[in-house]
């Protein structure tokens, strides 16, 4: 069970990075990102997405704006773009697929 949770967390982080990459150059609100995750994990929660975004923010991959009204907004950082574009190595914690190209 723990291994499945770890896989879910790490894959969710990758999907959020891809979602923000596709939302460039504007970025995306957490509701949009949650809808992407819900397409993969029907039981996903806003808090789960926020934990993943916090993790990505702490790693310097995402810029987060946490508004006073409670909404979060994410935008990919330069290092996040490099990671999604396979320009840099991916450290553990994100389930980035192997680049076959």
Buried (B, 14 or more C-beta within 10 A) or exposed (E): EEEEEEEBBBBBBBBBBBBBBEBEEEBBBBEBBBBBBEEEBEEBEEEBBBBBBBBBBEBEBBBBEBEEEEEBBBBBBEBBBBBBEEEEEBEEBBBBEEEEE
